[in-house]
Amino acid sequence: MATQTITIDGYKLFPNPRNVHRVVFEHQLFVPYPYALIDLPSFDLTGKYSLFAACRLEDMKMGQMVTFELPADQERFERRFVPD
């Protein structure tokens, strides 16, 4: 089965099959840890969110893109995220 890719400004995204919402939301955060395990439900976020494997096109850096419906969820994630 072919993997769907999404290209947005500066990034190529590869959807996580566990995403409940397969949408790139307005509030986005690139995390430069491609192998970090990110369990988004454990962050107790209020709104919708999605996770993608990501390639930053500027320098071809691999990582993950977390997108959020609400800016408060992005702030909560940034405060609580600790890479493995």
C-alpha positions in Angstrom: 0.0 0.0 0.0 1.4 3.4 -1.0 2.1 5.9 1.7 0.3 9.3 1.3 2.5 12.3 1.6 1.5 15.9 2.3 3.7 18.8 1.3 3.2 22.1 3.2 5.4 25.2 3.4 8.9 23.9 4.1 7.9 20.3 5.1 7.1 17.0 3.6 4.8 15.0 5.9 4.1 11.4 6.3 0.9 10.6 8.3 1.0 8.4 11.4 -1.4 5.5 10.9 -2.6 6.0 14.5 -3.9 9.5 13.9 -7.6 9.9 14.8 -7.7 13.1 12.8 -5.7 13.0 9.5 -5.6 16.8 9.2 -2.8 19.3 9.3 -4.1 21.8 11.9 -3.2 25.5 12.1 -0.8 25.3 15.0 2.3 23.2 14.2 5.5 22.2 15.9 8.5 20.5 14.3 10.2 18.2 16.8 13.8 17.3 15.5 13.7 13.8 17.0 12.6 11.3 14.4 12.7 8.3 16.7 11.1 9.8 19.8 8.0 8.0 20.9 5.3 10.6 21.1 2.1 9.4 22.8 -0.2 12.4 22.2 -3.2 11.0 24.2 -1.0 11.0 27.4 -0.7 14.8 27.1 -4.5 15.2 28.0 -5.0 17.7 25.2 -8.3 19.5 24.9 -8.7 19.9 21.1 -7.9 17.8 18.1 -4.3 16.9 17.1 -2.3 14.9 14.6 1.2 13.5 14.3 3.4 13.2 11.2 6.8 12.0 10.4 8.4 15.0 8.8 11.2 16.1 6.5 12.2 19.8 6.8 12.9 20.7 3.2 15.3 23.5 4.0 18.0 21.2 5.3 16.5 17.8 4.8 16.4 17.3 8.6 14.1 14.4 9.6 11.8 14.7 12.6 8.2 14.8 13.5 5.5 17.4 13.1 2.8 17.7 15.7 -0.2 19.8 14.7 -2.9 21.1 17.1 -6.3 22.6 16.7 -5.8 24.8 19.7 -2.8 27.0 20.6 -3.2 26.1 24.3 -2.6 22.4 23.4 0.6 23.4 21.6 1.8 25.3 24.6 0.9 22.3 26.9 2.8 19.9 24.6 5.9 22.2 24.5 6.0 22.4 28.3 5.6 18.6 28.8 7.5 17.0 25.9 10.8 15.5 26.9 12.6 13.5 24.1 13.7 10.0 24.9 
